[in-house]
């Protein structure tokens, strides 16, 4: 049976490669998706990005109902503000890997307190876009 991993991306990540490349790098979201699919190890990948909090919550619900085996989530700015996202993630029975391209703890103080970390199985931060591949392998290891 093939595993299903949902990769969910929050606001402004559609601008990867263009937005502050000195901070976020030059890798585009399409290239990130390709990295995830390559690292999936045969798992099916549902890859999504939204700029809207409610849409992200709906996609977490989809992962619960589908059901998915694991979630990799880069909630972007919603990491620090969204109680609805963490409430939805609490309902997901499988591993949740929170991912950040940058090391949020080396950034401005507003980025130091992740609400999502309180419900995530694991957190990966600061590996750049390649962190997505690491997160995909981590989900698979957690499922093994």
C-alpha positions as CSV (number, residue, x, y, z in Angstrom):
1,X,0.0,0.0,0.0
2,X,1.4,3.4,-1.0
3,X,1.7,6.1,1.6
4,X,0.3,9.5,1.1
5,X,2.1,12.6,2.3
6,X,0.5,16.1,2.2
7,X,3.0,19.0,1.8
8,X,1.2,22.2,2.8
9,X,2.6,25.6,2.2
10,X,1.3,28.9,3.7
11,X,1.2,32.5,2.6
12,X,3.8,34.1,0.3
13,X,5.6,30.8,-0.4
14,X,4.3,31.1,-4.0
15,X,6.9,33.9,-4.2
16,X,9.9,31.7,-3.5
17,X,12.8,32.4,-5.8
18,X,11.6,36.1,-6.1
19,X,10.9,37.2,-2.5
20,X,14.0,38.2,-0.6
21,X,16.3,35.7,-2.3
22,X,19.1,36.7,0.1
23,X,16.9,35.2,2.9
24,X,14.9,32.5,1.2
25,X,17.1,31.5,-1.6
26,X,16.4,31.3,-5.4
27,X,14.7,28.0,-5.4
28,X,11.1,28.3,-6.7
29,X,8.0,26.6,-5.3
30,X,7.8,24.4,-8.4
31,X,11.4,23.3,-7.7
32,X,10.5,22.6,-4.1
33,X,7.6,20.4,-5.3
34,X,10.0,18.5,-7.5
35,X,12.4,18.0,-4.5
36,X,9.5,16.6,-2.5
37,X,8.3,14.2,-5.2
38,X,11.9,13.0,-5.7
39,X,12.4,12.4,-2.0
40,X,9.0,10.8,-1.5
41,X,10.4,7.3,-1.9
42,X,7.4,6.0,-3.7
43,X,4.8,7.8,-1.6
44,X,2.1,9.8,-3.2
45,X,2.5,13.5,-2.7
46,X,-0.3,16.0,-2.4
47,X,1.5,19.4,-2.8
48,X,-0.4,22.6,-2.1
49,X,0.2,26.3,-1.4
50,X,-2.3,29.0,-0.3
51,X,-2.2,32.6,0.9
52,X,-5.3,32.0,3.0
53,X,-5.6,30.6,6.5
54,X,-9.0,29.0,6.0
55,X,-7.8,27.2,2.9
56,X,-4.9,25.8,4.9
57,X,-7.2,24.5,7.6
58,X,-9.5,22.9,4.9
59,X,-6.4,21.1,3.4
60,X,-5.5,19.8,6.9
61,X,-9.1,18.5,7.2
62,X,-8.6,16.9,3.7
63,X,-5.5,15.1,5.0
64,X,-7.5,13.9,8.0
65,X,-10.4,12.7,6.0
66,X,-8.5,11.2,3.0
67,X,-6.7,9.9,5.1
68,X,-3.1,10.9,4.6
69,X,-0.3,9.2,6.4
70,X,1.8,12.3,7.2
71,X,1.9,16.0,6.8
72,X,4.9,18.3,6.0
73,X,3.8,21.9,6.7
74,X,5.4,25.2,6.2
75,X,2.8,27.5,7.5
76,X,4.9,30.6,6.8
77,X,3.6,33.6,8.7
78,X,0.7,31.6,10.1
79,X,3.2,29.7,12.2
80,X,3.2,32.5,14.7
81,X,-0.5,33.6,14.6
82,X,-2.9,30.8,13.7
83,X,-4.8,29.0,16.4
84,X,-7.1,27.5,13.7
85,X,-4.2,25.8,12.0
86,X,-2.9,24.3,15.2
87,X,-6.4,23.2,16.2
88,X,-6.7,21.4,12.8
89,X,-3.3,19.8,13.2
90,X,-4.2,18.5,16.6
91,X,-6.9,16.4,14.9
92,X,-4.4,14.7,12.5
93,X,-3.4,11.3,13.8
94,X,-0.2,10.9,11.9
95,X,3.2,12.6,12.0
96,X,3.4,16.3,11.3
97,X,6.7,17.8,10.4
98,X,6.9,21.6,10.7
99,X,9.3,23.1,8.2
100,X,10.9,26.5,7.8
101,X,13.4,27.4,5.0
102,X,15.2,29.8,7.4
103,X,16.2,29.2,11.0
104,X,13.4,31.1,12.6
105,X,15.3,31.4,15.9
106,X,18.1,33.4,14.3
107,X,15.6,35.9,12.9
108,X,13.7,38.8,14.4
109,X,12.0,38.2,17.7
110,X,8.5,38.0,16.2
111,X,9.6,34.7,14.5
112,X,10.9,33.0,17.6
113,X,7.5,31.6,19.0
114,X,6.0,29.0,16.7
115,X,2.4,28.0,17.7
116,X,2.7,25.0,15.3
117,X,5.7,23.6,17.1
118,X,3.4,22.9,20.1
119,X,1.6,20.3,18.0
120,X,4.2,19.2,15.5
121,X,5.9,15.8,15.8
122,X,9.2,17.3,14.6
123,X,10.6,20.7,13.4
124,X,13.1,21.3,10.6
125,X,14.5,24.8,10.2
126,X,17.3,26.5,8.5
127,X,18.2,24.0,5.8
128,X,16.9,26.1,2.9
129,X,14.7,24.5,0.3
130,X,16.5,21.3,0.7
131,X,14.9,21.0,4.1
132,X,11.7,19.8,2.3
133,X,13.5,16.7,1.1
134,X,14.8,16.1,4.7
135,X,11.2,16.6,5.9
136,X,9.9,14.0,3.4
137,X,12.4,11.5,4.6
138,X,11.6,12.3,8.3
139,X,7.9,11.6,7.7
140,X,8.8,8.3,6.1
141,X,11.1,7.4,9.0
142,X,8.4,8.3,11.5
143,X,5.9,6.1,9.7
144,X,8.3,3.1,9.6
